[in-house]
Amino acid sequence: MRHTNASLLIAQGVDVRTVASLLGHAQASTTLDIYAHAFDKNKRKAQEKLGKAIGL
């Protein structure tokens, strides 16, 4: 449930510091290390949005 919770929050665009805080991680880098795969999906979404914004 913990992993699912974090992954869903990240997928909804919740910032890493907030997710880290909710998980009890002292450092956001811990969250990034563990959930890097989920943030990669957000990067792709951001790239797609940028592409649409500039007409690609």
C-alpha positions in Angstrom: 0.0 0.0 0.0 2.8 2.4 0.8 4.4 2.0 -2.7 1.1 2.3 -4.4 0.3 5.4 -2.4 3.5 7.1 -3.3 3.3 6.0 -7.0 -0.3 7.4 -7.3 0.7 10.7 -5.6 3.6 11.1 -8.0 1.5 10.2 -11.0 -1.0 12.9 -10.0 1.8 15.5 -10.0 2.4 15.9 -6.3 5.8 17.3 -5.7 8.6 15.1 -4.4 9.0 17.1 -1.1 5.4 16.5 -0.2 5.5 12.8 -1.1 8.7 12.5 0.9 7.1 14.1 3.9 4.1 11.9 3.7 6.3 8.8 3.6 8.4 10.0 6.5 11.6 10.4 4.4 14.0 12.9 5.9 15.4 13.7 2.5 13.6 14.1 -0.8 16.5 12.3 -2.4 15.5 9.1 -0.7 12.1 9.3 -2.3 13.6 10.1 -5.7 16.0 7.0 -5.4 13.1 4.7 -4.5 10.5 6.0 -6.8 12.6 7.2 -9.8 10.5 5.1 -12.2 7.4 7.0 -11.3 9.1 10.3 -11.8 10.3 9.1 -15.2 6.7 8.8 -16.3 6.0 12.4 -15.2 9.0 13.6 -17.2 7.5 12.0 -20.3 4.1 13.7 -19.6 5.9 17.0 -19.2 7.7 16.6 -22.5 4.4 15.8 -24.2 2.7 18.9 -22.7 5.6 21.1 -23.8 5.5 19.6 -27.3 1.8 20.4 -27.5 2.3 23.9 -26.2 4.9 24.7 -28.9 2.9 23.0 -31.6 4.9 19.8 -32.1 
